[in-house]
Amino acid sequence: MGTRSRNNDATNHGLYDLYVDFCRTVNRLPLEQAYVYVRRRLGIPNAMRRKGLRKLHMCLPVASRKLSYIFDLAASQTEWDVCATIEWIWLEICADAMLCHGLLEDGLLSRVLPLIDAIEPSILLQLLAVLATHGDDSVKSEILRHLPAVLIKWDPWMCDEIQCSEFLLVTLCHCIGVATFPADPVPMFPPHISVTFVADVALEALQHPEASHDLIIHAIPLLILCAKACVPEEIRTRQRILDFLALLLHSNEPSIRAVATWVFCGLPPAERKSTSNYASRAGSVELVDLTALARCDAPPESERRAIRNYTLTVRKLLQALHDDGDFETFGIGLSTSLWHGPFIYSDDDFANFKDGALARFNSWDSVLLEAAEVLRRFNLSWEISRADTLTLEHLARSGPPDAAAAHAREVLKRNSHHVYAALILCEWSGDREEALQAALNGLGERVPGVLTPYLRRRLYAAAIELAQAKAQTLLLQTGPSDRRRRFAGFACLDSMADYDRVLIPTAPSDAREFLHMTDLAIIHLLLTRAHIHTPDQLEDTLYMLSERVALLVRTLENSGFKIVEGSYRAKRRALVHHFTNGFAKWAELVERFDHIDAQNRAFWRSNLPKQEEQEHSGWPHEEQYARWWEPENEPTFASLLRGPLRCSCHSSEDGGIQMGPGLALLYACSWCFCRSVIVRKCSRCQDAWYCDSTCQRAHWPQHRMACLEYHRK
């Protein structure tokens, strides 16, 4: 022990002599020269080169001890120029994630954070950005706790370096998700860092002509959080943010456009019609005055005429049942009405039937069940089909959750041509992919007379909404290089447009579904065509759809209907409004972002295996995205950071990148995403990178097919 102590004393004495030399020399040199001088005197390899980083992996403990000793001594004697030089050396070493972890274990963060008042903000901000990128949640929480002290002494509007804003935005973006800065479910900014401050920094930086790809891709998520976190008093800040976010519609990348609609419209996977917030999103159209409907002069082919006629027919059927008690005739007539047209009925219809055959019935549910039971006794296929229709209607009206869908499945097993069962399954199944397939199967029915115009219209309306929801979900999960998922999302959008083209000419012009379908059509148009339109062109394109909505609202309200506008309509209007407001200011930036995004993130890989290329040609496998509707696949802010808003910091797909200006070009492990100089290419395909054999073995099940295909070439 004595020998080791004497060696340490000798070493420290040698370092102290170097420290004295640094104090005399560093303050007379520019930072770049001072950094080289100190690094060489300490015998630390050049971390700006990959060769130097490899050497550092072998001597990091020694290098870390030297740097820590000099830094601690300089800090105790307020030699801030020496501290800044050591920080610069640490910054270059921290570009390598594994070396960064080693320095953090040696107390790097605990040394730097207490001295933030005395350290040059531009160096400190860049170091914090790298530490936030590579550090764990405890590191990020500590950075957030001390970050306000950095910001107090830093005025971004007085700083000539656009990179300072970039480092701040990168730091904050990579801290999203820690306990003090959660992404979900409630937006919350760290204490003493205001929404307005972050929004102002981001928006000012984005306007700079030299705004980098890293700045933009990290600013977008922060501005989304700012928009969510804005309080009513910050309306001006919110308006500026939304003007920018709406211009994401101008991007050529469909998943980025989907982000814009998600921010404004919040399109989650399509809910079942029974959920409580469905009406609030889609709106509602309810007949409240049958007398007004009876008086209105509705055209013969209109839905209002159909409602009036079929409602009268159903009431006559109920009156006849009261008079003669013939449940067979009643069941046949009611099932026919359910197949062919809309009508209004409620338990109030029984108010005048207290005697006769209806004496023991006081609700439609009881009558539906009795009529279905009578029809089943005949044991004839067409009677059983009508009985199933009545039972399905009863379960859809008042049955327990999922009962209607479960019975619809049973009916379809016995009779695959039962279109009404397909409709009920489509509208009530909790499995929204099953619902979409049920709608498509129902629309594909070719037996004459089974698919009536009324049922066809309801199936098309359901298919349009489900296809829209599936497309939106898939696009919001699409990372830059996920060609297959992007293709599947656009295929759903194309199919939605096909359904809309069939539905519009064949349905009555006053069909109640048109209001919600038109809202979805406008969102579809924004997703697929907004990027090629100026605001004036977009307004012209949307004019006919908007006029159709206004005319239909006036027509229905004059006919006794009460219309509650859904949140879709107000939000897509806001999206178009902010797109118009922000176009002149932000369109050029979005166009430039598209250009540099294609250069920085891996969108198209030219060396895809033949097998994978073949899988891209045509409709994706039916089972491939069948679980899109499940809660874990619902788009969230966190999922956007893994998908369309994914930065390159932890991505192996984007190849080698620099963690900051002047830092070494490094690749990330394809399994753990650790960006380090020690990662090595897969020796077979040269298209994957691994830290060691452990990561390679873990990634092999995913990588195997592509790797073997490369090897066969």
C-alpha positions in Angstrom: 0.0 0.0 0.0 2.9 2.3 0.7 4.3 1.8 -2.7 1.0 2.5 -4.4 0.5 5.7 -2.3 3.9 7.0 -3.2 3.2 6.3 -6.9 -0.1 8.2 -6.7 1.6 11.1 -5.0 4.3 11.2 -7.7 1.6 11.0 -10.4 -0.4 13.8 -8.8 2.7 15.9 -8.3 3.4 15.5 -12.1 -0.2 16.4 -12.9 0.0 19.5 -10.6 3.1 20.7 -12.5 1.1 20.3 -15.7 -1.8 22.2 -14.1 0.5 25.1 -13.3 1.7 25.1 -16.9 -1.9 25.0 -18.2 -2.8 28.0 -16.0 0.0 30.0 -17.5 -0.6 29.0 -21.1 -4.3 28.3 -21.7 -5.6 31.8 -21.1 -3.3 33.1 -23.8 -4.5 30.7 -26.5 -7.8 30.4 -28.4 -9.9 27.5 -27.2 -9.1 25.3 -30.2 -5.4 25.7 -29.6 -5.6 25.4 -25.9 -7.5 22.1 -26.3 -4.8 20.6 -28.5 -2.1 21.8 -26.1 -3.7 20.3 -23.0 -4.7 17.1 -24.6 -1.2 16.4 -25.9 0.5 17.3 -22.6 -1.8 14.9 -20.8 -1.1 12.1 -23.3 -4.8 11.7 -24.2 -5.5 10.4 -27.7 -7.3 12.6 -30.2 -11.0 11.9 -29.8 -11.9 13.7 -33.0 -10.6 10.7 -34.9 -11.9 7.2 -34.8 -8.4 5.9 -34.2 -8.1 8.1 -31.1 -11.4 6.9 -29.7 -10.3 3.3 -30.1 -7.2 4.0 -28.1 -9.3 5.8 -25.5 -11.4 2.6 -25.0 -8.1 1.0 -23.8 -7.0 3.8 -21.5 -10.2 5.5 -20.4 -9.7 5.1 -16.6 -6.2 6.8 -16.8 -7.5 9.5 -19.1 -10.6 10.1 -16.9 -8.5 10.4 -13.7 -6.1 12.9 -15.3 -9.0 15.1 -16.6 -10.9 14.9 -13.3 -7.8 15.9 -11.3 -7.0 18.9 -13.5 -10.7 20.0 -13.6 -11.2 19.7 -9.9 -8.1 21.7 -9.2 -8.9 24.4 -11.7 -12.5 24.7 -10.4 -11.3 25.1 -6.8 -9.0 28.0 -7.9 -11.5 29.5 -10.4 -9.3 28.9 -13.4 -12.3 28.8 -15.7 -10.4 28.8 -19.0 -8.7 25.6 -17.9 -12.2 24.2 -16.9 -13.6 25.1 -20.3 -10.6 23.3 -22.1 -11.2 20.1 -20.0 -14.9 20.3 -20.8 -14.1 20.5 -24.5 -12.0 17.3 -24.2 -14.8 15.6 -22.3 -17.2 16.6 -25.0 -15.2 15.0 -27.8 -14.8 11.8 -25.8 -18.5 11.7 -24.9 -19.4 11.4 -28.6 -18.8 7.7 -28.1 -21.7 6.4 -26.0 -19.6 3.7 -24.2 -16.9 6.2 -23.3 -19.6 8.6 -22.2 -21.0 6.0 -19.8 -17.5 5.5 -18.4 -17.0 9.2 -17.7 -20.5 9.5 -16.2 -19.6 6.6 -13.8 -16.5 8.5 -12.8 -18.6 11.5 -11.8 -18.5 13.8 -14.8 -22.0 15.1 -14.3 -21.5 15.8 -10.6 -18.4 17.8 -11.4 -19.9 19.9 -14.2 -23.4 20.7 -12.9 -22.4 22.6 -9.7 -20.3 24.9 -11.8 -22.7 25.8 -14.5 -22.8 29.5 -13.4 -19.1 29.8 -14.2 -18.8 27.8 -17.4 -19.2 29.1 -20.9 -22.8 28.3 -21.9 -22.1 27.3 -25.5 -19.6 24.6 -24.4 -21.9 23.5 -21.5 -25.0 23.3 -23.7 -23.3 21.1 -26.2 -21.9 18.8 -23.5 -25.4 18.5 -21.9 -26.9 17.7 -25.3 -24.5 14.7 -25.7 -25.0 13.6 -22.1 -28.8 13.7 -22.4 -28.5 11.7 -25.6 -26.4 8.9 -24.1 -27.4 9.1 -20.4 -30.0 7.2 -18.5 -33.1 8.7 -16.8 -31.2 9.7 -13.7 -28.7 11.6 -15.8 -31.5 13.3 -17.8 -33.4 14.2 -14.5 -30.2 15.8 -13.1 -29.7 17.8 -16.3 -33.3 19.1 -16.2 -32.9 20.1 -12.6 -29.9 22.3 -13.3 -30.8 23.5 -16.8 -32.7 26.6 -15.6 -29.5 27.9 -14.1 -27.9 27.7 -17.5 -30.7 29.4 -19.2 -30.7 32.3 -16.7 -27.4 33.5 -17.9 -28.0 32.7 -21.6 -30.0 34.9 -23.9 -30.6 33.1 -27.2 -31.5 36.3 -29.0 -28.0 37.8 -28.1 -26.2 34.6 -29.1 -24.7 34.6 -32.6 -24.4 30.8 -32.7 -27.5 29.0 -34.0 -25.9 25.9 -32.6 -26.6 27.0 -29.0 -30.4 26.8 -29.7 -29.9 23.5 -31.3 -28.0 22.1 -28.3 -30.8 23.2 -26.0 -33.5 21.7 -28.1 -31.6 18.4 -28.5 -31.2 18.3 -24.7 -34.8 18.9 -23.9 -36.0 16.5 -26.6 -33.9 13.6 -25.3 -35.1 14.3 -21.8 -38.8 13.8 -22.8 -40.1 10.8 -21.0 -38.3 11.0 -17.7 -40.2 11.5 -14.5 -39.7 15.3 -14.4 -40.5 15.7 -18.1 -43.2 13.1 -19.1 -44.4 12.8 -22.6 -47.6 10.9 -21.7 -50.3 11.3 -20.7 -50.1 14.9 -19.4 -47.7 17.4 -21.0 -45.6 18.9 -18.3 -42.5 21.1 -18.6 -39.7 21.0 -16.0 -40.0 23.7 -13.3 -38.7 27.1 -14.2 -38.6 26.3 -17.9 -41.7 27.9 -19.4 -43.6 26.8 -22.5 -43.3 30.2 -24.0 -39.5 30.2 -23.6 -39.1 26.8 -25.3 -41.5 27.7 -28.1 -39.8 31.0 -28.7 -36.3 29.4 -28.8 -37.5 26.7 -31.2 -39.4 29.0 -33.5 -36.7 31.6 -33.7 -34.1 28.9 -34.4 -36.2 27.4 -37.1 -36.3 30.7 -38.9 -32.6 30.8 -39.2 -31.4 30.0 -42.7 -28.8 27.6 -41.4 -31.1 25.6 -39.2 -29.8 22.1 -39.3 -31.6 18.8 -39.7 -30.9 17.9 -36.1 -32.4 21.2 -35.0 -35.6 20.7 -37.0 -36.2 17.0 -36.1 -35.7 17.8 -32.4 -37.8 21.0 -32.5 -40.9 19.4 -33.9 -41.7 17.1 -30.9 -41.0 19.9 -28.5 -43.4 22.3 -30.3 -46.0 19.5 -30.2 -45.6 19.3 -26.5 -45.7 23.1 -26.2 -49.0 23.2 -28.2 -50.5 20.7 -25.7 -49.1 22.4 -22.6 -50.1 26.0 -23.6 -52.6 27.5 -21.1 -55.4 29.7 -22.4 -53.5 32.8 -21.4 -50.7 31.9 -23.9 -52.9 32.1 -26.9 -50.4 34.0 -29.0 -47.7 31.4 -28.4 -50.1 28.6 -29.2 -51.1 30.3 -32.5 -47.5 30.7 -33.6 -46.8 27.0 -32.8 -49.9 25.8 -34.6 -49.0 27.9 -37.7 -45.8 25.9 -37.9 -47.2 22.5 -37.1 -49.9 22.9 -39.7 -47.3 23.4 -42.3 -46.1 19.8 -41.8 -48.9 19.1 -44.3 -46.6 20.6 -46.9 -44.0 17.8 -46.4 -43.6 15.3 -49.1 -43.3 12.5 -46.5 -46.8 11.1 -45.8 -46.0 10.1 -42.2 -45.0 13.7 -41.4 -48.3 14.9 -42.9 -50.1 12.3 -40.7 -48.4 13.9 -37.7 -50.0 17.3 -38.6 -53.5 15.7 -38.7 -52.8 13.8 -35.5 -51.8 17.0 -33.7 -54.9 18.9 -34.8 -57.5 16.2 -35.1 -56.3 13.6 -32.7 -57.4 10.7 -34.9 -57.1 7.6 -32.7 -58.1 4.1 -34.0 -61.8 4.1 -34.9 -63.9 3.4 -31.8 -66.9 1.2 -31.7 -70.2 3.1 -32.1 -71.0 2.2 -28.5 -68.2 4.2 -26.9 -69.1 7.4 -25.1 -66.8 9.8 -27.0 -67.7 8.6 -30.5 -70.5 11.1 -30.9 -68.3 13.9 -29.6 -65.7 13.2 -32.3 -68.0 12.3 -35.2 -70.9 14.5 -34.1 -74.5 13.3 -34.1 -77.7 13.7 -36.2 -80.8 13.0 -34.3 -84.5 13.4 -35.3 -86.2 15.4 -32.6 -89.3 16.6 -34.4 -91.1 13.9 -36.5 -93.9 16.4 -37.2 -91.5 18.7 -38.9 -90.1 15.8 -41.0 -93.7 14.8 -42.0 -94.4 18.4 -43.1 -91.2 18.9 -45.1 -91.4 18.5 -48.9 -88.7 15.8 -49.3 -87.8 14.5 -52.8 -88.8 10.9 -53.5 -85.2 9.6 -53.4 -84.2 11.4 -50.3 -83.3 9.8 -47.0 -85.8 12.1 -45.2 -88.6 10.6 -47.4 -87.3 7.1 -46.6 -87.2 7.7 -42.8 -90.7 9.1 -43.0 -92.0 6.2 -45.0 -90.3 3.4 -43.1 -91.1 4.9 -39.7 -94.8 4.9 -40.8 -94.5 1.3 -42.0 -93.0 0.2 -38.7 -95.8 1.9 -36.7 -98.4 0.2 -38.9 -96.7 -3.1 -38.2 -96.9 -2.4 -34.5 -100.5 -1.5 -34.7 -101.3 -4.6 -36.7 -99.5 -6.7 -34.1 -101.6 -5.1 -31.4 -104.8 -5.9 -33.3 -104.1 -9.5 -34.4 -101.1 -10.7 -32.5 -99.5 -12.2 -35.6 -95.8 -12.2 -34.7 -94.8 -14.0 -37.8 -96.1 -11.3 -40.1 -94.7 -8.6 -37.8 -91.2 -10.2 -37.7 -91.1 -10.6 -41.5 -92.2 -6.9 -42.0 -89.8 -5.5 -39.4 -86.8 -7.5 -40.7 -87.5 -6.3 -44.2 -87.6 -2.7 -42.9 -84.3 -3.2 -41.2 -82.7 -4.4 -44.4 -84.1 -1.7 -46.7 -84.3 1.7 -44.9 -83.8 3.9 -41.9 -86.6 4.5 -39.4 -87.1 6.0 -36.0 -88.5 4.0 -33.2 -88.4 4.0 -29.4 -90.2 2.5 -26.4 -92.5 5.5 -26.4 -94.2 3.9 -29.4 -95.9 1.5 -26.8 -97.6 4.2 -24.9 -100.9 3.7 -26.6 -100.8 -0.2 -26.5 -101.8 -1.2 -23.0 -104.1 -4.1 -24.0 -104.6 -6.6 -26.8 -101.6 -8.7 -28.0 -99.2 -6.1 -26.7 -100.5 -6.1 -23.2 -97.5 -8.0 -21.8 -95.0 -6.1 -24.0 -93.8 -2.6 -23.2 -90.6 -2.3 -25.2 -89.1 -3.0 -28.6 -86.6 -5.4 -27.1 -89.3 -7.7 -25.8 -91.2 -7.6 -29.1 -88.0 -8.2 -31.1 -87.2 -11.3 -29.0 -90.7 -12.7 -29.2 -90.9 -12.2 -33.0 -87.5 -13.9 -33.5 -88.5 -16.9 -31.4 -91.7 -17.3 -33.4 -89.8 -17.2 -36.7 -87.3 -19.8 -35.6 -90.0 -22.3 -34.9 -90.6 -22.7 -38.6 -87.1 -24.0 -39.0 -86.8 -22.6 -42.5 -83.6 -21.0 -43.7 -85.2 -17.7 -44.8 -87.2 -17.5 -41.6 -84.1 -18.2 -39.5 -82.3 -15.4 -41.4 -85.0 -13.0 -40.5 -85.0 -14.2 -36.9 -81.2 -13.6 -36.7 -81.8 -10.1 -38.0 -84.2 -9.3 -35.2 -82.0 -10.9 -32.5 -79.0 -8.9 -33.8 -81.0 -5.7 -33.7 -82.1 -6.4 -30.1 -78.5 -7.1 -29.0 -77.2 -4.0 -30.8 -79.9 -1.9 -29.1 -79.6 -3.0 -25.5 -77.5 -6.2 -25.2 -74.4 -6.6 -23.0 -71.1 -5.4 -24.4 -69.8 -7.5 -27.3 -73.0 -9.6 -27.3 -74.1 -8.3 -30.7 -70.7 -9.0 -32.3 -70.5 -12.5 -30.8 -73.9 -13.4 -32.1 -73.0 -11.9 -35.5 -70.0 -14.2 -35.7 -72.2 -17.2 -34.9 -74.7 -16.2 -37.6 -72.0 -15.7 -40.2 -70.6 -19.2 -39.5 -74.0 -20.6 -40.3 -74.8 -18.2 -43.2 -71.9 -16.4 -44.7 -74.3 -14.4 -46.9 -76.1 -12.7 -44.0 -75.2 -9.1 -44.8 -77.0 -7.7 -41.7 -74.8 -9.8 -39.5 -71.7 -8.5 -41.3 -73.0 -5.0 -40.7 -73.5 -5.6 -37.0 -70.1 -7.2 -36.7 -68.6 -4.3 -38.5 -70.2 -1.7 -36.2 -69.8 -3.6 -32.9 -66.7 -5.7 -33.0 -64.0 -4.7 -30.6 -61.5 -6.0 -33.1 -61.4 -3.2 -35.6 -59.5 -5.2 -38.2 -62.2 -7.9 -38.0 -64.8 -5.0 -38.4 -63.0 -3.7 -41.5 -62.9 -7.2 -43.0 -66.6 -7.8 -42.2 -67.5 -4.6 -44.0 -65.5 -5.6 -47.1 -67.0 -9.1 -47.0 -70.5 -7.7 -46.8 -69.8 -5.3 -49.7 -68.5 -8.2 -51.7 -71.7 -10.2 -51.4 -73.0 -11.2 -54.8 -76.2 -13.1 -54.0 -79.1 -11.1 -55.6 -81.3 -9.1 -53.2 -79.1 -9.7 -50.2 -77.0 -6.5 -50.3 -79.7 -3.8 -50.3 -78.8 -0.2 -51.2 -79.4 0.8 -47.6 -77.1 -1.9 -46.1 -74.5 -1.1 -48.8 -74.4 2.5 -47.8 -73.9 1.7 -44.1 -71.2 -0.8 -44.9 -69.4 1.7 -47.1 -69.6 4.4 -44.4 -68.1 2.0 -41.8 -65.4 0.9 -44.2 -64.4 4.5 -45.0 -64.0 5.3 -41.3 -62.1 2.1 -40.5 -59.8 2.5 -43.5 -59.0 6.1 -42.5 -58.3 5.0 -38.9 -56.0 2.2 -40.0 -54.2 4.4 -42.5 -53.6 7.1 -39.9 -52.4 4.6 -37.3 -50.0 2.8 -39.7 -48.5 6.1 -41.0 -48.0 7.4 -37.4 -46.0 4.2 -36.6 -43.9 4.5 -39.8 -40.3 5.2 -39.3 -38.3 6.7 -42.2 -37.1 3.4 -43.6 -40.3 1.4 -42.9 -41.3 1.1 -46.5 -43.8 -1.7 -46.0 -45.8 0.0 -43.3 -45.8 3.3 -45.3 -47.1 1.3 -48.3 -49.8 -0.3 -46.3 -51.0 3.0 -44.9 -51.2 4.6 -48.3 -53.0 1.5 -49.6 -55.7 2.0 -46.9 -56.0 5.7 -48.0 -56.4 4.6 -51.6 -59.1 2.1 -50.7 -60.9 4.8 -48.6 -61.0 7.0 -51.7 -62.4 4.1 -53.7 -65.2 3.6 -51.2 -66.0 7.3 -51.2 -66.2 7.4 -55.0 -68.8 4.6 -54.9 -70.8 5.9 -51.9 -71.3 9.5 -52.9 -73.1 9.0 -56.3 -75.3 6.2 -55.0 -76.4 7.6 -51.6 -79.2 10.1 -51.1 -77.9 13.7 -51.0 -79.3 14.2 -47.5 -77.9 11.0 -46.0 -77.0 11.6 -42.4 -73.6 9.7 -42.8 -72.5 12.4 -45.3 -71.6 14.9 -42.5 -69.0 12.7 -40.9 -68.0 11.1 -44.2 -67.3 14.6 -45.6 -65.1 15.4 -42.6 -63.2 12.3 -43.2 -62.9 13.1 -46.9 -61.4 16.5 -46.1 -58.9 14.9 -43.8 -58.1 12.3 -46.5 -57.5 15.1 -49.0 -55.2 16.9 -46.5 -53.2 13.7 -46.0 -52.9 12.9 -49.7 -52.8 16.2 -51.5 -52.1 19.2 -49.2 -48.4 19.0 -49.9 -48.9 20.0 -53.6 -51.3 22.9 -52.9 -50.9 26.5 -51.9 -53.5 27.8 -49.5 -55.6 29.3 -52.3 -55.5 26.0 -54.2 -56.4 24.1 -51.1 -59.4 26.4 -50.4 -60.6 25.9 -54.0 -60.3 22.1 -53.6 -62.2 22.1 -50.3 -64.9 24.5 -51.4 -67.3 21.9 -52.8 -66.9 19.6 -49.8 -67.5 22.5 -47.4 -70.5 23.7 -49.3 -71.9 20.2 -49.2 -71.7 20.1 -45.4 -73.3 23.6 -45.1 -76.2 22.6 -47.4 -76.8 19.3 -45.7 -76.8 20.9 -42.2 -79.4 23.5 -43.3 -81.6 20.8 -45.0 -81.6 18.5 -42.0 -82.2 21.2 -39.4 -85.2 22.5 -41.4 -86.6 19.0 -41.4 -86.7 18.4 -37.7 -83.2 17.1 -37.0 -80.9 18.3 -34.3 -77.2 18.3 -35.4 -74.3 18.3 -32.9 -71.1 19.2 -34.7 -68.3 16.8 -34.0 -64.8 17.7 -32.9 -63.5 16.5 -36.3 -65.1 19.4 -38.1 -63.8 22.2 -35.8 -60.3 20.7 -35.7 -59.9 20.1 -39.4 -61.1 23.7 -39.9 -58.4 24.9 -37.5 -55.8 22.8 -39.4 -56.7 24.5 -42.7 -56.8 27.9 -41.0 -53.3 27.5 -39.6 -52.0 26.0 -42.8 -53.1 29.2 -44.6 -51.7 31.5 -41.9 -48.3 29.8 -41.7 -47.7 29.0 -45.4 -45.8 32.2 -46.3 -43.5 31.9 -43.2 -42.8 28.1 -43.0 -43.4 26.5 -46.4 -39.8 27.1 -47.6 -38.4 25.6 -44.3 -40.5 22.5 -44.7 -39.4 22.1 -48.3 -35.7 22.4 -47.2 -36.4 19.9 -44.4 -37.7 17.4 -46.9 -34.5 17.8 -48.9 -32.0 17.4 -46.0 -34.2 14.8 -44.3 -33.7 12.5 -47.3 -29.9 13.0 -46.9 -29.9 12.4 -43.1 -32.4 9.7 -42.4 -32.6 6.3 -44.2 -35.8 6.5 -46.2 -35.0 4.2 -49.1 -32.4 1.5 -49.0 -31.1 0.6 -52.4 -29.6 -2.7 -51.2 -32.8 -4.4 -50.0 -32.8 -8.2 -50.5 -34.8 -9.4 -53.5 -37.2 -11.3 -51.2 -38.0 -8.1 -49.3 -38.4 -6.1 -52.5 -40.9 -8.6 -53.7 -42.9 -8.2 -50.5 -43.2 -4.5 -51.2 -44.9 -5.1 -54.6 -48.6 -5.4 -54.0 -51.0 -5.3 -51.0 -49.2 -6.2 -47.7 -50.0 -9.6 -46.2 -53.5 -9.6 -44.6 -52.2 -10.6 -41.2 -49.2 -8.3 -41.1 -50.9 -5.3 -39.5 -54.1 -6.9 -38.2 -53.5 -5.7 -34.7 -53.2 -2.0 -35.6 -56.3 -1.1 -33.5 -55.0 -2.5 -30.2 -54.3 0.0 -27.4 -50.5 -0.7 -27.4 -50.5 0.4 -31.1 -52.6 3.5 -30.6 -50.6 6.5 -31.8 -49.1 8.5 -28.8 -46.6 11.2 -28.5 -44.0 8.6 -27.4 -44.7 6.4 -30.4 -44.2 9.4 -32.8 -40.7 9.7 -31.3 -40.0 6.1 -32.4 -41.7 6.5 -35.8 -42.0 9.5 -38.1 -40.2 11.9 -35.7 -37.4 9.5 -34.9 -34.1 11.4 -34.8 -30.8 9.8 -35.9 -29.1 9.9 -32.5 -29.9 6.3 -31.7 -30.6 4.9 -35.1 -28.4 2.3 -36.8 -30.3 2.7 -40.1 -29.1 6.2 -40.8 -25.4 5.1 -40.9 -22.6 7.1 -39.4 -23.4 10.5 -37.9 -21.6 13.1 -35.8 -23.1 13.8 -32.4 -22.1 17.4 -32.7 -20.0 19.8 -34.9 -16.4 18.5 -35.2 -17.0 15.3 -33.4 -16.1 11.9 -34.8 -18.3 10.0 -37.3 -19.7 7.0 -35.4 -22.1 4.1 -36.2 -24.8 2.7 -33.9 -25.3 -0.9 -32.9 -28.2 -2.5 -34.8 -29.4 -4.1 -31.6 -28.8 -1.8 -28.6 -28.4 1.4 -30.7 -25.3 2.4 -28.7 -23.3 4.7 -31.0 -19.6 3.9 -30.5 -16.4 3.5 -32.4 -16.1 -0.2 -31.3 -19.1 -1.3 -33.3 -18.2 -3.6 -36.2 -20.0 -4.5 -39.4 -21.7 -7.8 -39.9 -19.0 -9.8 -41.7 -21.5 -11.5 -44.0 -23.8 -8.7 -45.3 -21.8 -5.5 -44.3 -25.2 -3.9 -43.6 -25.5 -4.2 -39.8 -23.4 -3.0 -36.9 -22.8 -4.7 -33.5 -21.0 -3.8 -30.3 -20.0 -7.4 -29.7 -21.1 -11.0 -30.2 -23.8 -10.7 -27.6 -25.6 -7.9 -29.5 -25.1 -9.8 -32.8 -26.7 -13.0 -31.3 -29.6 -11.1 -29.9 -30.3 -9.4 -33.2 -29.8 -12.5 -35.4 -33.4 -13.7 -35.5 -34.5 -10.3 -37.0 -31.4 -10.0 -39.2 -31.1 -13.6 -40.4 -33.2 -13.6 -43.6 -31.8 -10.3 -44.9 -28.2 -11.4 -44.1 -28.5 -14.8 -45.8 -30.0 -13.1 -48.9 -27.1 -10.8 -49.1 -24.7 -13.7 -48.7 -26.3 -15.6 -51.6 -25.9 -12.7 -54.0 
